[in-house]
Amino acid sequence: MNKSLGLFVLNTVLMPGAALRLHVFEDRYKALMDQCIEGKLPFGVLLCRNGNEVGENLDPVDIGTTAVIRQVSKLNAGRLYVIALGVRRFKVERITDTAPFWRADVAYLQEPSHRTDESVLRDLALERFRDYLEVLLPGCGRELEAIELPTDLAATSYVIADALQIDVRVKQMLLEAENPSQRLRIELALLEEETKRLRTRRSRGLSDDRGVQLVPQSARFSRN
């Protein structure tokens, strides 16, 4: 059954289970947050294809993630600082409004998982994930040895997707994967590729130009 959902269009991809930190200052998004807070409602987060987060020139993708508000701090001039948590994927069926904020009828997406080799995938993912973090976050030492991934394959795939320091368009591809096994297989290749790239740069004495962000349940900041 389709549901109506207020939308927050950002230059980021929110994964289920990941944290999202927002500085809300546009009137439309303040109105959206007020409605969500008052009605204890979720909102939808969609990547903007053209990279915009403010103004009218928005071009959202069709598949995003719902978010529930966990904490709100009121700032000057009616601005808000919001901490939200990604919950579940959805697909936009029809945009119904663009004022006072974007709203759409959406269909929620399931997380099918029918592979028989899930434990093998998860074990390999943990191994490559630790290798990746070891290069991405030097100096963590034994802290990386203690890292564990969720037992659920879908949750594991989203933790890794959120952690990878890759282009948002690739993250969107991961979000749209048909099932957790497919998503995780893509991530295994990405982890191997990114680990090799980072090691090569380090061996040449070069700093990484993509920035560093602590990984599991990492936060995203919006200019909004």
N, C-alpha and C positions, 0 to 999 in steps of 0.2 A: 504494500500500500504506500502511495506517495505521501510525503510529509512536506509541510511548508517550513522553510528554514531561512533565517536571516544570514547574510553572507558577509564575510570579511575578506576582501581581495588583497593579497599580499605578494611580495616578491620572495616568497619562501614556500616550502612544502612541509606541511605538518603531518607527521606520522602518528598513527594510533599509539598511545602510550607515552608520547613525547611531550615535554613541557613547552609552552609558548608564553613569552613575556611581551606585552604590548604597551606602548605609550600611546594612549588614545587622545587625539586632540581635534580631529575633524568632527564637525557637527553630526554627520550621518552616522559615524561610528559611535559617537557618544550616545546617540539615540538608540542604536542597536544594543549597546552595552546596558543602557538603562532598562530596556525591555527584557533583556536576558536576566538581569539581576532581579528585577521585580517579579518576573514570572518563573524564575529558576529554570530558564530555557537554555538549550545548547545553541551554538551558532556554527556556521560552516566556514571553513578556511579553504580558499581556492588560490592557486598560483595564478598570477597575471602574466599572460604570454609576453607582453611587451615590457615587463619589468616595472610598471607603474604601481604605486601604492596610494597616491593622492591624486586629486583632480577628477576629471570626468572621463579621461581617455583610458578606461579599463577594459581589458580583454581577458576575462577569466577562462580557465580551462573547465572541462566538464566534470572531472573527478577530483574530489577533495576529501577532507576529514572533518568530522564534527568535533567541537571543543566545548568543554564545560568549564565554567569559571570557578577557580579555587580560591582566589584572593583578589581583593580590590583595594587600592589605596587612592584616595581623592587628592588631587593636586590643585595648584592655583588655576584660575580661569576655567574651571569646570573640566580640566583634563583628568584623565584616569591612568593609573598604572595597574594593569591587569595581568594576573598569572592564570593561565588556563591549561587544560590537559586534553590532548587529542584522544578521541574515543573510538570512532568507527568511520569507515569509508562510506561515501555516498556518491551518486551520480546525478547531475543536474538533468532533470527532465524538461523543465520549462522555466525561464526567467519570468517572474510575475510582476516585479516592481524594481525600479531603480531609485526611487525616492520614497521616503527620506533616506532609505538605504536599500541596497540590493537584496532581493528576496527571490527564492526559487522553490518550485515543487521538486523534491528530490526523491530518489529511490535508494534505499540502503543496500550496500553490497555485502554479500556473504564472503566467508573465508573458507572456501572448499579446500580440503586436504585429503588426498586419497593415495599418496605415495607410500610404498612399503619400506623405503630406505630412509625414513625421516631421521632416525637416530644416527645413521652414518653421515647424513648431511649436517646435522647439528654438531657432531663431533669435529668434522672437518672445518665447519664455520668457526667454532671456538678456537681451533688451532690457528687459522689464518687471521682471525680477529685479533688475537693476542700478538701475532707477528706485526700486524699493522699498527696497533697501539704502541708497541715497543719502539717503532721508528717514528711514529707521529708524536709521541709524548715521551721523549728521552728523559731519563732520570727517575722514572716512576719505580723501577726495580721490582721489588717483591709485590708491590701493589697490583701489578699486572697479573702476577701469578694467581691472585685471589679472584680475578674476574670470572664470573659465571654468566651464562646466558639462560634465559627462561627455558623451562622444559617444553613449553608450547612452541611449535615451529613458527607459527604466524608472529607471535610476540618476538621471537628471536630475529626473524627477518626484519621486523620494524626497528628493533634496537640497532641493528647493523646499518640499515638504511639511514637512520637518523645520524649515526656516527660518521659515516663516510663524508669526507671533505671533497665533495664533487659538485659539479654544476647542477643548478636546480632543475634543469630539464632532464637530467639523468635521474635525479631523485623522483621526479614526477613519473618517469617510466617505471621506477621501482614501485611506487605507490599503486600504479595501474596494473601491475602484474596480476595474472589470472588467479594464481594460487600461491601459497607460501613456498612451496617447493621450487616453482619457477623463479620467484623473487630471490630465493636464497642461492640458487645456481648462478644467477646473474651477479649477485653480490660476491660469490666466491671468486669469480673472474675479476671483478673490480678490486677486491681486496688484494689479490695477487699482483695485479697491474700497478695499483697505487703504492703498495709496499716496495716494489722494485723501483718505481719512480723516485720515491722518497729516499731510498738507500743510495741511489745513483747521485742524487743531488747532494746528499750528505757527504758521500765519498769525494765529491768535487769541492767540498767546502762551501756549498751554496745553501742559502736559507730558502725555505719553502715559501712561495708567494701566495699561498692560498689561506694562510692563517692557521691557527691551532685552536681547537675548541674541545673541551673535555667531553667525553663521548656518551656513555649511557644516559638516556633521558636528558640530552643536552637541550639548552634553551635557544630559542630564536628571538631576535629583537626586531621589531618593526619600527619604521620611522613614524608610523601612525600613532 
